[in-house]
Amino acid sequence: MTQYEPVYPKHTWALAGEDVPAFERDMAAICAAAEERGADFAKLIPARHVATDERVTLKCKIPPCECYGQCLMDPPFSPTAEETAKVVAKYEHAILTEVSIELPQEYWDLIQGDQPLCRLQYDERAIEFDRTVQQALWFRLHDVVMEIERRAHNLGYFFAVGYVASTCYLCYRPDDPVGYCDTTQLCKHPYEARPSMEAAGIDVYSTYHNAGLKLKMGSREKFSWSGLVLVV
């Protein structure tokens, strides 16, 4: 059960920075809680290490992602890279996190085939992987990001805001012609829905590099998704 305690606001670094040891204890506790929740890691990083680039969202348009214009958390509805860069510049610290699994052998064999990767979205085996594996991993990441954001907020870091990965699966129904969500209506999960890092123009690979981490693409041993919470 969530226990709410009165706290003094620490939502800006001008306030949080007045007691750095207390801030470090708060961040260590939040990162530990995220790992207990299922994260491979949760790491406090300088917000300046968060890289934004207009080319990230350009890749949503060219070629058009299947989610483009289909979800309120994706482009063109999500924050632009320029907007995100302005927001990131207001923060001193962020928490980078990740969840991962070993890629199932049958899916690895599938993507090693002769068909172009762009055709995989129509392959029943790939669709089944999305339903049974990929979405489950996304919900684990979503849960971790929400845990980080919630704990930060409850400790007084009221400007804490999280980003997930890929698209938003909260309303996704593969057999529904609407698809991810009805973009003509208001969001059905306004307190839970979050854009992905890439949907907001964050260069995930460069952010990892800036933070002294490495993120490999196309690894059989590790299929991973990353999340971020701007803290203070």
Summary of the structure (lengths in Angstrom):
residues: 232
radius of gyration: 18.2
end to end distance: 25.4
largest distance: 59.6
contacts: 701
relative contact order: 0.22
helix: 42%
strand: 13%
